[in-house]
């Protein structure tokens, strides 16, 4: 068996390619059992300054903070490393998971007292298909496959380590980042401006 | 006659737009589909493959169709939520006749008899050309063909045109002049093979989202991206070079880029000599367009223009893509030709990864402009004023060329002729001019002046509210047929469900009317496939030759690119290979393009440029997408986008409601203060009617060749509303 075949398939998120079209959300909302609700969310980072958008979706941490802090033991991890959505019969809707998640992923449904989040579309991935969000994404901001596949096709590199303050988090899903980045430090501050944004500043009026 | 039969509020209450959010019975009751129908999206010209899920003969959802090669399962939000137009509470289910207080249900026979009787009565009194027909570019090839035949042989009017007049005609005219063929020169797969891609006036990330995938596949290989746009669109944000052109100055900019290419030694002299004519005149004309000389005019520093020229000239393989941003102008055809000049002068066409395309807007933006529902055209992309072309079509239709009406008025000219009292009656299918034509107040006054207006539609559009008779037609998924996608690929639209209630497939309505108008023997079709067979035979020998295309071949090949002259021909994905163009001498034409200012430039009274366009979640006049809840939620109402420097000068805060005023009218809407647009320009999307309609502001000025309206430049001023003067949004 080749290395590629042994590698787990995961979601590779390249916010740089995101065009903010919301196709992933609309597709997710159509997935079985989602009942019209999306488990992935597209947001502008700073619309006043930029059209940059980014998908927020569960990164499926190796040691998931959401599960660690859950008082009801409602969040389970399956054999492939997928952190599952809260078990409806256990979840008490306390919101600890939402507070603990470093990526801001879990949402609490106040009516059902239930946490919901992405579980990587088990119904699709278990039969060899992609999650619908990655299938439809028109710009390739969402890619589902192996690390070898994405490295073969893309210039950006996949990254699965993130430092939040002093804590380093490893994840099943990856963010695509510029080559030679091996750890992403999340910090406050202004984002560097895109070249095109500088070109607009030069417009002669 | 055709004033609204009831108040707008009453009509909205009865006919919508209402919002649909869930499949029939809700998500919980959706269950397992009985079948998945492989078809295409009903919206834009990308024509993404998609599967409609059907249960109990109702469309209940979608599933990506990953095997279809164009989009490989990729979809935009419109394609995913499109299924919510089915089972919609606003759906027209039976024929309606105008009453004193709204519309009342009548039977089909009575409705069809009344339509025919009114058409004939108007024509008896005012002449045949007093009745006009409007079609649309979302119609299948079969329906587009039928509309042209219907207008000319059954209604026997010269006045038929279509809403592609607002979309593809500048590109089409430019392509025809330069290449002798009006079609994207390359299949989309060539985009992914290019080394440099120039996108001019095309917000691909919102208006043709799937195209971003092709662009990124090229960039994954190292391709460079240049984007020309007054707004920093999502794809432009990532560009290697962004040229924020001042609206209306595209031809000058393209001339300047070519000027710089020549200085850099980027001409392909062999290609120019062997495959083109007219370069010397162009070269002389370009003298006036040195980047340093036009930088103020176009609003971009000369150095950036030179940078674009260098990127273009140095790349072995290039693709130039443009869309409405350069085409919606009084000099739209000039802009197109200036783009083509750059492509031809550098010999970058007709090769893998190397060529040119205009991005069609509507679902059948390509096919619907080929088969004769345009005022100047006969099927097979033939010219209605060319005696040989007329003779061919007349012979195949079994009439004398003298019985074929001549060239008619364009859609905007039809509205003008209604104002003038020259056209008294109108039949419209698949067109919502009240929202989509410039200067909406003028269009509304025209509708109110008609003696008779017949609308065939699936929802009661803002325009159809003015109708005397409304005939319930079919949604795209309720009929069979073909469309021709952005690539020139002829593909199959498959029926998923039957029209609901008493609604009928559009072609059946047209044929039934033809029967009553006395031309029935030429409209004896039992199925769309029979119309297609007639169309393809008629197109044989024409430019857009479909003769060798069959439904079966489309299925087998996942589409067939025209020209496809015979059964053994595989189709033609890439045009102009080996530098052979469509003109009789096989050579492409250069055109010396001068710069002409927009029809309405800014002045002291109206100092800001207004440009209009689309958002990703809505489609054109919104007759479908404004009824789909999840899409409406993504962008509920139009806002006026302006730069913080302009906003600061006017004292306007983000979110504040402002009044935008042009010489045609005024609009009140919220300001969206963002640094992603030129400071001298504001943007309003045009998908909404009435008090939210951007086209209340736009100008009735048209390209002299194509007749396209100048949607992309109008002069406006922005006023603060007194009531909001002290309010500041956080």
Interface residues (C-beta under 8 A of the other chain):
Chain A: X16 X17 X18 X19 X20 X21 X22 X23 X25 X26 X27 X29 X30 X34 X35 X36 X47 X48 X49 X50 X51 X52 X53 X132 X135 X136 X137 X138 X139 X140 X153 X154 X155 X194 X195 X196 X197 X199 X200 X202 X203 X204 X205
Chain B: X21 X22 X27 X28 X61 X62 X64 X66 X71 X73 X74 X75 X76 X77 X79 X80 X81 X205 X206 X209 X210 X212 X213 X216 X217 X219 X220 X222 X227 X232 X233 X234 X235 X236 X237 X238 X239 X240 X241 X242 X243 X244 X246 X295 X296 X299 X300 X301 X304 X616 X617 X630 X634 X644 X654 X673 X674 X675 X676 X678 X679 X680
